[in-house]
Every structure is written in C-alpha cells, then in structure tokens.
Amino acid sequence: MISDLELRQVSHALLVERGVQLLDIAELVLNLQNKYIPNLSVAECLENVQAVLEKREVQNAIITGIELDKLAEQDMLSQPLREILTSDQGLYGIDEILGLSIVNLYGSIGFTNYGYLDKTKPGIIKRLDSKVGQSCHTFLDDIVCAIAASAASRMAHNDPSKIAIVNQ
Ligand SMILES: [Ca+2]
C-alpha cells in the first residue's frame, strides 16, 4: 500500500506540476477571509492550506482529478468523456462533486466559500480557467477552489469567534 508520506508527496508534486503553488491557494484563502479577519497573514492561510493537504481524502481527490485532466490532455480517454473534459462542459458536474468531497470534510462554512470562489474565479482559478494550448484543468480548478474553501472553513472552526462573521 502507498504510504501516507508518499501519497502526500505525490499529490503535492502533481499540484506543482500543473502550475499550482501552495502560496497561490493561500492567497485565495486570504482573499476570502481578510475582510472578516483583521491582520490575517498569508502565513496563517498557508498553514491551513497545508493542514487540509495532510488529509488522505484530499490527496485521493487530487490524484484522481489531476489524472483525469492529464489523460484528457493526452487524448487517452474514450468518448464521450474525452470530449466532455476537454471542452469543460458545464453540465458534467462530476468535477464539482469531486471538489465537494473535499469541502464536505470541513463543515458548512466551506460550501459558501466554495460556491463564491467558483463564481468569482479570483487569482489562480482564473489562470486555470483560461485555456492555454491543449491544457485541461476541468478537475483542477474545482480541486483548488475546494482546498482554499476548506482551509478558510478550518480556520473559522478553529477559532469560533470567527464563525459568525465568516458566515455572513
Ligand atoms: Ca471545473
């Protein structure tokens, strides 16, 4: 069986390989929370992102989603899935469900943030969403939104004084 350490390293390396740095995700968290939490630092956001990435469920979602994105890019999926993924069809929805499987681990606050990031597409999400060449990020954009939303939720749950304001 793959060890915890190996799975963590592989999932992290996959994010980096696909152009996502943990700092990019931390900046999404900062963007979500800095209007509610005064003096929030990017370091605190990064710490929460790293904690989310420690979970095996999150690592499994990362390696599964990114693998499908890569297979779509390499033309190695059968139809109609290949076409659905390369054109990022809005009605597919399984990419969002995979993201939700991450958000689910962190309580209800994460859902609002997940929806907000998916709709507004700030920072790295926008970059992933703009198609460059043959790149396919159908799953990755939702995974990144979900990690950021989960990190924000984790932060709020760890400090109950922040729950009410974040939930507004
Ligand atoms: Ca997507």
Boltz pocket constraint, residues with backbone or C-beta under 6 A from the ligand:
constraints:
  - pocket:
      binder: B
      contacts: [[A, 88], [A, 95], [A, 96], [A, 137], [A, 138], [A, 139], [A, 140], [A, 141], [A, 142]]
      max_distance: 6.0
